[in-house]
Amino acid sequence: MILLIGPSAVGKTEVAHELFNLFKIKKVITHTTRPPRINEKDGYDYHFVSEEQFLKMEKEGAFVETTNYNNHYYGTSKKELGDNKVIIVDPYGKKSFLALHNPTIVVFYLKADDETRKKRMIERGDTKEDIKKRLEKDLTWFNKDSEIGANYIIDSSLYSLSELATKIYNLYQEHLKNLK
């Protein structure tokens, strides 16, 4: 399983889509209470659920990990795990997956400079207020400690989307090959 981590607007969602388009790596569809962005589809980008539904599932033990980010809940259902899949998590989610001690989970930390990230947030339609909040919150959430446990650290601004997805896929395949 490919695990992607990094601050807002480093390309995690786009890379996950490109991994599917190029290599048929399926995205783990996580649950969230966040409202859909423009062009996001329920059951494809996320399972969009109410806060009440989410908390009920959490109480029933349905998730591997959960988090609250920017006042919205996110969680990974145990039913979604498997090989040749990609998932996007935050630093706490990463810890939950690393605690599984599964050598087939390969962690990629994506980063980019603040100006690149700000430009990407504007392009995807985030409000100025949301951009400011995300950049500020990411300073504490995604510090040097959040890179600990990553198998690979990649600056996403150095590659086109297809190059980045190909690099991640090749490193993932090489990692799995070395386990044999």
C-alpha positions as CSV (number, residue, x, y, z in Angstrom):
1,M,0.0,0.0,0.0
2,I,1.2,3.5,-0.9
3,L,0.7,6.0,1.9
4,L,0.9,9.7,1.0
5,I,1.4,12.3,3.6
6,G,2.2,16.1,3.4
7,P,0.7,19.5,3.9
8,S,-2.2,21.0,2.0
9,A,-1.8,21.4,-1.8
10,V,1.4,19.3,-2.3
11,G,-0.5,17.2,-4.8
12,K,-1.5,14.1,-2.8
13,T,-5.0,13.8,-4.3
14,E,-3.8,14.5,-7.8
15,V,-1.0,11.9,-7.4
16,A,-3.5,9.3,-6.2
17,H,-5.7,9.9,-9.3
18,E,-2.7,9.7,-11.6
19,L,-1.5,6.5,-9.9
20,F,-4.8,5.0,-10.9
21,N,-4.8,6.4,-14.4
22,L,-1.3,5.3,-15.2
23,F,-0.9,2.1,-13.1
24,K,-4.4,1.1,-11.9
25,I,-3.4,1.7,-8.2
26,K,-6.8,2.2,-6.5
27,K,-7.3,4.9,-4.0
28,V,-8.5,3.9,-0.5
29,I,-11.7,5.8,-0.2
30,T,-11.8,7.3,3.2
31,H,-14.7,8.8,5.1
32,T,-15.0,12.5,5.9
33,T,-17.5,14.9,7.3
34,R,-16.0,17.7,5.1
35,P,-18.3,19.0,2.4
36,P,-17.3,18.0,-1.2
37,R,-15.2,20.4,-3.2
38,I,-16.2,21.2,-6.8
39,N,-15.9,18.1,-8.9
40,E,-15.5,15.7,-6.0
41,K,-17.8,12.7,-6.0
42,D,-19.2,10.6,-3.1
43,G,-17.8,7.1,-3.2
44,Y,-14.9,8.1,-5.5
45,D,-13.0,10.9,-3.8
46,Y,-14.4,10.3,-0.3
47,H,-17.3,8.7,1.4
48,F,-19.0,12.0,2.5
49,V,-21.0,11.3,5.7
50,S,-22.6,13.4,8.5
51,E,-20.7,13.9,11.7
52,E,-23.4,11.8,13.4
53,Q,-22.8,8.9,11.0
54,F,-19.0,9.2,11.4
55,L,-19.0,9.1,15.2
56,K,-21.3,6.1,15.1
57,M,-18.9,4.2,12.8
58,E,-16.0,5.2,15.0
59,K,-17.8,3.9,18.1
60,E,-18.4,0.6,16.4
61,G,-14.7,0.2,15.6
62,A,-15.0,0.5,11.8
63,F,-11.8,2.6,11.4
64,V,-8.1,1.8,11.4
65,E,-7.5,5.5,12.1
66,T,-9.4,8.7,12.5
67,T,-8.5,12.4,12.7
68,N,-10.0,15.8,12.9
69,Y,-8.4,18.2,10.5
70,N,-9.7,21.8,9.9
71,N,-12.8,20.9,12.0
72,H,-13.7,17.9,9.9
73,Y,-13.4,14.2,10.7
74,Y,-11.5,11.8,8.5
75,G,-11.2,8.0,8.9
76,T,-10.0,4.9,7.1
77,S,-12.4,2.0,7.1
78,K,-10.8,-1.4,7.8
79,K,-12.7,-2.7,4.8
80,E,-10.7,-0.5,2.5
81,L,-7.2,-1.8,3.2
82,G,-5.3,-3.9,0.7
83,D,-2.3,-4.3,-1.7
84,N,-1.8,-2.0,-4.7
85,K,-3.8,0.8,-3.1
86,V,-3.0,4.4,-2.2
87,I,-4.1,6.3,0.8
88,I,-3.7,9.9,1.9
89,V,-3.2,10.5,5.7
90,D,-2.0,13.1,8.2
91,P,0.8,12.6,10.7
92,Y,-1.4,10.9,13.2
93,G,-2.8,8.5,10.6
94,K,0.7,7.7,9.5
95,K,1.5,6.6,13.1
96,S,-1.6,4.3,13.1
97,F,-0.4,2.7,9.8
98,L,3.2,2.4,11.0
99,A,1.9,0.7,14.1
100,L,0.6,-2.1,11.9
101,H,4.3,-3.0,11.2
102,N,3.4,-4.0,7.7
103,P,6.5,-3.9,5.5
104,T,4.3,-3.6,2.4
105,I,3.1,-0.1,3.5
106,V,5.4,2.4,1.8
107,V,5.3,6.0,3.1
108,F,5.9,8.9,0.8
109,Y,6.1,12.4,2.3
110,L,5.4,15.0,-0.3
111,K,6.4,18.6,0.2
112,A,6.5,21.9,-1.7
113,D,7.3,25.5,-0.9
114,D,4.6,27.8,0.5
115,E,4.2,29.9,-2.7
116,T,3.7,26.8,-4.8
117,R,1.1,25.5,-2.3
118,K,-0.7,28.9,-2.1
119,K,-0.9,29.0,-5.9
120,R,-2.4,25.5,-6.1
121,M,-5.0,26.4,-3.4
122,I,-6.0,29.4,-5.3
123,E,-6.3,27.4,-8.5
124,R,-8.5,24.8,-6.9
125,G,-10.8,27.5,-5.5
126,D,-10.0,27.7,-1.8
127,T,-10.9,31.0,-0.2
128,K,-8.2,33.4,1.0
129,E,-9.3,32.7,4.6
130,D,-9.0,29.0,4.1
131,I,-5.6,29.3,2.5
132,K,-4.3,31.4,5.4
133,K,-5.7,28.9,7.9
134,R,-4.2,25.9,6.1
135,L,-0.8,27.4,5.7
136,E,-0.7,28.4,9.4
137,K,-2.0,25.1,10.7
138,D,0.4,23.1,8.4
139,L,3.4,24.9,10.1
140,T,2.7,22.9,13.2
141,W,1.1,19.8,11.8
142,F,3.7,19.2,9.1
143,N,7.1,19.9,10.7
144,K,10.3,17.8,10.5
145,D,8.9,15.3,12.9
146,S,6.1,14.5,10.4
147,E,8.8,13.2,8.0
148,I,9.9,10.5,10.5
149,G,8.9,7.1,9.3
150,A,8.7,8.1,5.7
151,N,10.4,5.8,3.3
152,Y,10.8,8.6,0.8
153,I,10.6,12.4,0.9
154,I,9.8,14.1,-2.4
155,D,9.5,17.8,-3.4
156,S,6.4,17.6,-5.6
157,S,7.2,21.0,-7.2
158,L,10.1,19.5,-9.0
159,Y,8.0,17.1,-11.1
160,S,5.0,17.2,-13.4
161,L,2.1,15.2,-12.1
162,S,2.8,12.2,-14.4
163,E,6.5,12.3,-13.5
164,L,5.7,12.4,-9.8
165,A,3.2,9.5,-10.0
166,T,5.7,7.4,-12.0
167,K,8.5,8.1,-9.5
168,I,6.3,7.1,-6.6
169,Y,5.1,3.9,-8.4
170,N,8.6,2.9,-9.4
171,L,9.9,3.4,-5.8
172,Y,7.0,1.4,-4.5
173,Q,7.6,-1.5,-6.9
174,E,11.3,-1.5,-6.0
175,H,10.5,-1.5,-2.3
176,L,8.2,-4.5,-2.7
177,K,10.8,-6.3,-4.9
178,N,13.4,-5.8,-2.2
179,L,11.1,-7.5,0.4
180,K,11.2,-10.8,-1.5
